Amino acid sequence: MSARFFPLASTLAWTLIAGAASAAMPASGEGPFFNDPIRGPSDLTRAEVMAMAIQSPPASGEGNGSQTTAPTPQPVDRETVVAELRDAMAQGFRPATGDIG
């Protein structure tokens, strides 16, 4: 090997070694990492676990974790809306243009 190819060959060798070494390790955040403490069997019975599951079921479905909303009011019929609009207009309320129809 000539003197001018030595730096190229050594750089290539170090690149291959570094690539092989990094390929053996997981990337950041990947696992599994076995650092969790070893847990023994649970002290709860099957009936106790079932009772806890019934008290607080797992969250699932649409709107998960949100507060329940108040019930929606019953729809108002057209005559009531028209009567309320006429009363408001008699007291001086004027809707913006195009909002009446």
C-alpha positions as CSV (number, residue, x, y, z in Angstrom):
1,M,0.0,0.0,0.0
2,S,1.5,3.3,-1.0
3,A,1.8,6.3,1.4
4,R,-0.9,8.3,-0.3
5,F,-3.6,5.6,0.2
6,F,-2.9,5.0,3.9
7,P,-5.0,8.0,5.2
8,L,-7.9,7.0,3.0
9,A,-7.7,3.4,4.1
10,S,-7.5,4.2,7.8
11,T,-10.4,6.7,7.5
12,L,-12.5,4.0,5.8
13,A,-11.6,1.4,8.4
14,W,-12.5,3.7,11.3
15,T,-15.8,4.6,9.6
16,L,-16.7,0.9,9.3
17,I,-15.7,0.2,12.9
18,A,-17.8,3.1,14.2
19,G,-20.8,2.1,12.0
20,A,-20.6,-1.4,13.3
21,A,-20.4,-0.3,16.9
22,S,-23.3,2.1,16.6
23,A,-25.4,-0.5,14.9
24,A,-25.2,-2.7,17.9
25,M,-26.8,-0.1,20.2
26,P,-30.4,1.0,20.2
27,A,-31.1,4.6,19.2
28,S,-32.1,7.1,21.8
29,G,-35.5,6.3,23.2
30,E,-35.7,2.8,21.8
31,G,-36.0,-0.1,24.1
32,P,-36.5,-2.3,25.7
33,F,-34.3,-1.2,28.6
34,F,-34.5,-3.7,31.4
35,N,-34.0,-1.1,34.2
36,D,-37.4,-1.5,35.8
37,P,-37.4,-3.1,39.2
38,I,-38.4,-6.7,39.4
39,R,-42.0,-7.0,40.6
40,G,-43.4,-10.0,42.4
41,P,-46.8,-11.4,42.1
42,S,-49.7,-9.2,43.1
43,D,-51.3,-9.4,46.5
44,L,-54.8,-8.7,45.1
45,T,-57.3,-11.4,44.4
46,R,-59.2,-11.7,41.1
47,A,-62.4,-10.5,42.8
48,E,-60.6,-7.4,44.1
49,V,-59.2,-6.6,40.7
50,M,-62.6,-7.0,39.1
51,A,-64.2,-4.7,41.7
52,M,-61.5,-2.0,41.0
53,A,-62.1,-2.4,37.2
54,I,-65.8,-1.9,37.6
55,Q,-65.3,1.2,39.8
56,S,-63.0,2.9,37.3
57,P,-63.3,1.3,33.8
58,P,-60.5,2.0,31.3
59,A,-61.0,5.1,29.2
60,S,-62.1,4.5,25.7
61,G,-64.3,5.9,23.0
62,E,-64.9,9.3,21.5
63,G,-64.5,12.3,23.8
64,N,-62.3,10.3,26.2
65,G,-61.4,12.1,29.3
66,S,-63.7,15.1,28.8
67,Q,-66.3,16.3,31.1
68,T,-69.8,15.5,30.4
69,T,-71.7,18.4,28.9
70,A,-75.0,19.7,30.1
71,P,-78.0,18.3,28.3
72,T,-79.0,20.3,25.2
73,P,-82.2,22.3,25.6
74,Q,-85.3,21.1,23.7
75,P,-85.6,22.7,20.2
76,V,-87.9,25.8,20.1
77,D,-90.6,25.9,17.5
78,R,-90.7,28.6,14.8
79,E,-93.7,30.5,16.3
80,T,-91.9,31.0,19.6
81,V,-88.8,32.4,17.8
82,V,-90.9,34.8,15.7
83,A,-92.8,36.0,18.7
84,E,-89.6,36.6,20.7
85,L,-88.2,38.5,17.7
86,R,-91.3,40.7,17.4
87,D,-91.2,41.5,21.1
88,A,-87.5,42.4,20.9
89,M,-88.1,44.6,17.8
90,A,-91.0,46.3,19.6
91,Q,-88.5,47.2,22.5
92,G,-86.0,48.7,20.0
93,F,-83.7,45.8,19.2
94,R,-82.8,45.7,15.5
95,P,-80.9,42.7,14.1
96,A,-78.1,43.3,11.6
97,T,-79.1,43.3,8.0
98,G,-79.9,39.8,6.7
99,D,-80.3,38.2,10.1
100,I,-84.1,38.2,10.1
101,G,-84.8,35.8,7.3
